[in-house]
Amino acid sequence: MAAQVEGDGSVTDQVLQAYRTSIDNIDAALVFMLAERFKITQAVGRYKAETGLPPADPGREAQQIARLRALAVDANLDPEFSEKFLRFIIDEVIRHHQAAQN
């Protein structure tokens, strides 16, 4: 079956739709995994605030970036992308930890 473009600009193609369904499922899993990760990091932020620890831990961040870059290589994923993704998450976590300190 050839792909067809509908009047609203959507594409109807069974193969493409199957791929998109898989992508949608993966995106949903990513959102739930990120939500779980942020629940934990919020608890870490509260703990750091209660114990007087600094919001950021550059040593831990460097370890995590190196670990994820290596995992990305093993998974055939661009390590630069994985580092940018993790850096975005880390920056958001630090922002939350700073807010918990205040």
Contacts in CASP RR format, 6 or more apart in sequence:
PFRMAT RR
TARGET T0000
AUTHOR 0000-0000-0000
METHOD contacts of the structure
MODEL  1
MAAQVEGDGSVTDQVLQAYRTSIDNIDAALVFMLAERFKITQAVGRYKAE
TGLPPADPGREAQQIARLRALAVDANLDPEFSEKFLRFIIDEVIRHHQAA
QN
1 13 0 8 1.000
1 14 0 8 1.000
2 13 0 8 1.000
3 11 0 8 1.000
3 12 0 8 1.000
3 13 0 8 1.000
3 16 0 8 1.000
4 11 0 8 1.000
4 12 0 8 1.000
4 13 0 8 1.000
5 11 0 8 1.000
5 12 0 8 1.000
6 12 0 8 1.000
34 89 0 8 1.000
37 89 0 8 1.000
38 92 0 8 1.000
38 93 0 8 1.000
38 96 0 8 1.000
41 93 0 8 1.000
41 96 0 8 1.000
41 97 0 8 1.000
42 96 0 8 1.000
42 100 0 8 1.000
44 93 0 8 1.000
44 97 0 8 1.000
45 55 0 8 1.000
45 96 0 8 1.000
45 97 0 8 1.000
45 100 0 8 1.000
46 100 0 8 1.000
47 53 0 8 1.000
48 54 0 8 1.000
48 55 0 8 1.000
48 97 0 8 1.000
48 100 0 8 1.000
48 101 0 8 1.000
49 97 0 8 1.000
49 100 0 8 1.000
49 101 0 8 1.000
52 101 0 8 1.000
55 94 0 8 1.000
55 97 0 8 1.000
55 98 0 8 1.000
55 100 0 8 1.000
55 101 0 8 1.000
56 94 0 8 1.000
56 97 0 8 1.000
61 90 0 8 1.000
64 86 0 8 1.000
64 90 0 8 1.000
65 83 0 8 1.000
65 86 0 8 1.000
65 87 0 8 1.000
68 79 0 8 1.000
68 82 0 8 1.000
68 83 0 8 1.000
68 86 0 8 1.000
69 79 0 8 1.000
69 82 0 8 1.000
69 83 0 8 1.000
70 79 0 8 1.000
71 82 0 8 1.000
72 78 0 8 1.000
72 79 0 8 1.000
72 81 0 8 1.000
72 82 0 8 1.000
72 83 0 8 1.000
73 79 0 8 1.000
END
